[in-house]
Structure formats: C-alpha cells, structure tokens
Amino acid sequence: MSNIRENLIDNMTENLPVLRKKLRLSQEGLAKIIGTSRYTVMLIETKKRRMTWNTFLSLILLFDKNQDTAVLLRVLDIYTEQLDDYFRQVPGVEI
C-alpha cells in the first residue's frame, strides 16, 4: 500500500497549485483550512518538503467536497479506484 500512497501523494503534490487556485485559495487560506502553516504549503508546492499522508487526506476531503475540484481529482488520478479500495479495507468504513 505504501507505493500506492506515494503515487497518490506525488500526484497531489504535482497538482496542488492548480487545485488550490481553482478554489481561489491563497497558500495561507489553504493552510488555515487544513490546519497547517503557509510555509508548509509553500514547501510542499515547491517540492522541498514531502507531503504527509495526513495532509493528503485533508486535501482529499477539501477538494472532493467541492464541485469545482472533485472531478479534477479523478481526471488527474489523485482520487483513484485504488484509494477507494484502500478506504474500503478500513474496518467500519463504508463508501
């Protein structure tokens, strides 16, 4: 599963500026929503810091619940069937 996680994180990192701008969010605004600092968002976007799985999940929640970015997550192979399968394996979680 770690390779799947790494690939999903890589795709999110690559496309984070586009997704963020689609919601008209600054780095500061995004950071406040997901509970991190603007500096961390900047480091992730410039690929100077690796995105954590928890940050990835926070971003998935934000972008998937917004109609402007939900489709993009799938087109960009960020929210994949593999991710759905991963969530289905968690006891007590139904998708």
N, C-alpha and C positions, 0 to 999 in steps of 0.2 A: 504493500500500500504506500510505502514511503516514496517510491518512484512516481506514483500517480499524484501524490501530494506535491512533490517537487515540480512536476509538469504543470499542474494547475496553478501553483504559486508563480511559476515563471510566466505563464500566460497572463495572469492578473497583473503582475509587475509590469510587463511589457505594455499592457493596455490601460493601466491605471490613469495616466494623464487624460486619455480620451474619455474614459468613463466619468471621471471627475468633472471634466469640462462639460460633458453632456448634461450633467445636473447643475451646471453653472456654480460649482463649488470651488472656492479657493482651497489651497492646501490647508490653511488654518480652519476653514469651515469643515472640511472633511475630517480633519484631526479631532475637532470637537465632537463630531457625531460618533466617531468610532472609539473615542477615549484614548487618544494618543497625542503626541505633540506635532506641530507643524514641521519641526525639524526632522522627526522620524519619517513623516510622509515625504519630505523632500529627499531624504537619504534613500528611501525605497524607490522613488521615481527616478533618481539618478543612478540607481543600481549600486549604491555604496553601502547599503545595508540590505540583508536578506529579509524578506517579509516572513513573519511568523505565521504558523497555521491559525492561531487565534485572530490575527489581523485579517488574514484571508477570509475566515468565516464571518467576521464583522462586515467586511466589504461585500461578500456574497449576499448577506442579509439586506444590506442597504440597497445594493444595485438590483437585486432580484425583486424587491418590493416596489420598485419604481418603473412605471411603464416605459419611460424613455430609455432605460438601460437594461431591462430584463431580457429583451430579445437580443441585444448586443452580447450579453454574457454567453448565450448559446452560439451565436454566429462566430464569436471569437474563440470558441472551445474553452471557455472558462467554467461555465456551468455545464457539465457533461453528464452523460448517462453513467459514467464511472463514478461521478460524485454522488448521483442519486443512489447507486448501488452501495456506496460506502455508507451513506446515511441509513439505508435500509438494514444494514448489518448491525446497527447500534440497537441494543435491546430496548424495547419500549418506544421506538421512533417509527412512526408511520408516515409515508409520503404518498 
